[in-house]
């Protein structure tokens, strides 16, 4: 295991958790802006239409994927700056 990888693993976990919290907050704000509601629909909510539930799920998935990629890439770039090596 390289020095870069050893540094990246614990930092990646910590930043991943922070990224998850940021993505959750971003999704909630986005949903409120798009739908005008405080809470996104739950898949078990029988009073919600399929399209509303699937739209919320697609939006949430897209936001989480973009935040995850940004956090991972940013972490790898930072580790390379510190160690001179790209983490495995």
Residue frames as qw, qx, qy, qz and C-alpha x, y, z in Angstrom:
[[0.000, 0.891, 0.453, 0.000, 0.00, 0.00, 0.00],
 [0.428, 0.451, -0.019, 0.783, 1.46, 3.35, -1.00],
 [0.193, -0.235, -0.419, 0.855, 1.80, 6.33, 1.30],
 [0.265, -0.052, -0.241, -0.932, -0.78, 8.14, -0.80],
 [0.572, -0.293, -0.672, -0.367, -3.31, 5.34, -0.38],
 [0.467, -0.311, -0.677, 0.476, -2.67, 5.13, 3.36],
 [0.028, -0.179, -0.211, 0.961, -3.38, 8.86, 3.66],
 [0.349, -0.086, -0.438, -0.824, -6.36, 8.77, 1.31],
 [0.412, -0.301, -0.856, -0.088, -8.32, 5.95, 3.01],
 [0.232, -0.502, -0.639, 0.534, -9.13, 7.63, 6.36],
 [0.058, 0.313, -0.024, -0.948, -9.53, 11.06, 4.78],
 [0.278, -0.090, -0.691, -0.661, -11.79, 9.58, 2.12],
 [0.313, -0.452, -0.831, 0.087, -14.05, 8.05, 4.77],
 [0.144, -0.507, -0.403, 0.748, -14.30, 11.32, 6.71],
 [0.141, 0.264, -0.266, -0.916, -14.92, 13.40, 3.61],
 [0.241, -0.214, -0.848, -0.421, -17.42, 10.82, 2.38],
 [0.205, -0.555, -0.737, 0.327, -19.48, 11.25, 5.52],
 [0.027, -0.522, -0.123, 0.844, -19.35, 15.03, 5.22],
 [0.136, 0.099, -0.604, -0.779, -20.21, 14.76, 1.54],
 [0.194, -0.395, -0.887, -0.139, -23.24, 12.64, 2.39],
 [0.118, -0.633, -0.521, 0.560, -24.48, 15.26, 4.82],
 [0.028, 0.421, -0.205, -0.883, -23.88, 18.02, 2.28],
 [0.143, -0.083, -0.790, -0.591, -25.66, 16.05, -0.45],
 [0.150, -0.531, -0.823, 0.135, -28.63, 15.44, 1.83],
 [0.050, -0.634, -0.274, 0.722, -28.91, 19.14, 2.67],
 [0.063, 0.287, -0.473, -0.831, -28.53, 20.09, -1.00],
 [0.129, -0.277, -0.882, -0.359, -31.24, 17.61, -2.03],
 [0.104, -0.626, -0.684, 0.360, -33.64, 18.91, 0.63],
 [0.007, 0.580, 0.010, -0.814, -33.11, 22.51, -0.49],
 [0.086, 0.135, -0.679, -0.716, -33.44, 21.55, -4.15],
 [0.098, -0.407, -0.899, -0.126, -36.62, 19.56, -3.56],
 [0.041, -0.666, -0.489, 0.562, -38.15, 22.44, -1.63],
 [0.055, 0.487, -0.252, -0.834, -37.30, 24.82, -4.47],
 [0.128, 0.036, -0.807, -0.575, -38.54, 22.48, -7.23],
 [0.276, -0.405, -0.854, -0.175, -41.64, 21.03, -5.60],
 [0.268, -0.528, 0.037, -0.805, -42.45, 23.71, -3.05],
 [0.842, -0.446, -0.235, -0.195, -42.63, 21.09, -0.30],
 [0.325, -0.764, 0.524, -0.192, -40.49, 20.62, 2.78],
 [0.602, -0.269, 0.751, -0.018, -40.31, 16.84, 2.50],
 [0.325, 0.306, -0.736, -0.509, -39.62, 14.67, -0.52],
 [0.862, -0.082, -0.090, -0.492, -42.10, 11.85, -1.10],
 [0.411, -0.363, 0.829, -0.108, -41.42, 8.50, 0.49],
 [0.285, 0.135, -0.838, -0.445, -41.75, 5.40, -1.70],
 [0.123, -0.289, -0.932, 0.180, -44.28, 3.98, 0.78],
 [0.220, 0.338, 0.291, -0.868, -46.52, 7.03, 0.70],
 [0.323, 0.387, 0.843, 0.189, -49.65, 5.73, -1.01],
 [0.194, 0.853, 0.354, -0.331, -50.97, 9.26, -1.54],
 [0.048, -0.701, 0.415, 0.578, -48.08, 10.14, -3.88],
 [0.814, 0.537, -0.029, -0.221, -47.99, 9.40, -7.61],
 [0.908, 0.009, 0.198, 0.369, -45.35, 7.16, -9.17],
 [0.521, 0.664, 0.038, 0.535, -43.91, 10.01, -11.23],
 [0.243, -0.889, 0.174, -0.348, -43.44, 12.18, -8.15],
 [0.818, -0.491, 0.293, 0.061, -41.70, 9.43, -6.21],
 [0.852, 0.197, 0.231, 0.426, -39.48, 8.46, -9.13],
 [0.303, 0.830, -0.018, 0.468, -38.62, 12.08, -9.92],
 [0.450, -0.831, 0.260, -0.199, -37.57, 12.65, -6.32],
 [0.888, -0.264, 0.320, 0.198, -35.49, 9.47, -6.34],
 [0.722, 0.489, 0.154, 0.465, -33.79, 10.40, -9.63],
 [0.052, 0.901, -0.120, 0.415, -32.99, 13.90, -8.39],
 [0.653, -0.688, 0.306, -0.082, -31.65, 12.56, -5.11],
 [0.913, -0.008, 0.277, 0.298, -29.52, 9.97, -6.88],
 [0.549, 0.684, 0.051, 0.477, -28.08, 12.53, -9.27],
 [0.183, -0.899, 0.214, -0.334, -27.19, 14.95, -6.47],
 [0.783, -0.520, 0.341, 0.027, -25.58, 12.23, -4.35],
 [0.878, 0.225, 0.218, 0.361, -23.58, 10.89, -7.32],
 [0.367, 0.798, -0.055, 0.476, -22.23, 14.32, -8.25],
 [0.391, -0.831, 0.295, -0.263, -21.28, 15.15, -4.66],
 [0.904, -0.279, 0.299, 0.124, -19.64, 11.74, -4.21],
 [0.774, 0.437, 0.121, 0.441, -17.58, 12.13, -7.39],
 [0.120, 0.876, -0.134, 0.446, -16.54, 15.66, -6.44],
 [0.611, -0.711, 0.313, -0.154, -15.49, 14.59, -2.94],
 [0.927, -0.080, 0.278, 0.239, -13.54, 11.57, -4.18],
 [0.635, 0.599, 0.067, 0.484, -11.80, 13.51, -6.92],
 [0.095, -0.897, 0.180, -0.391, -11.00, 16.41, -4.62],
 [0.765, -0.569, 0.301, -0.017, -9.57, 14.03, -2.03],
 [0.893, 0.143, 0.223, 0.363, -7.37, 12.29, -4.58],
 [0.402, 0.767, -0.023, 0.499, -6.08, 15.60, -5.94],
 [0.366, -0.855, 0.233, -0.284, -5.33, 16.81, -2.41],
 [0.880, -0.344, 0.293, 0.146, -3.45, 13.61, -1.54],
 [0.772, 0.415, 0.129, 0.464, -1.38, 13.96, -4.72],
 [0.101, 0.887, -0.119, 0.435, -0.49, 17.53, -3.76],
 [0.576, -0.729, 0.325, -0.176, 0.69, 16.39, -0.32],
 [0.817, -0.278, 0.487, 0.136, 2.44, 13.14, -1.26],
 [0.119, 0.584, -0.595, -0.539, 3.23, 13.59, -4.95],
 [0.015, -0.005, 0.975, 0.219, 1.42, 10.32, -5.69],
 [0.600, -0.132, -0.282, -0.737, -2.06, 9.51, -6.92],
 [0.519, -0.210, 0.719, -0.412, -3.85, 7.18, -4.47],
 [0.085, 0.032, -0.949, -0.303, -4.71, 3.66, -5.63]]
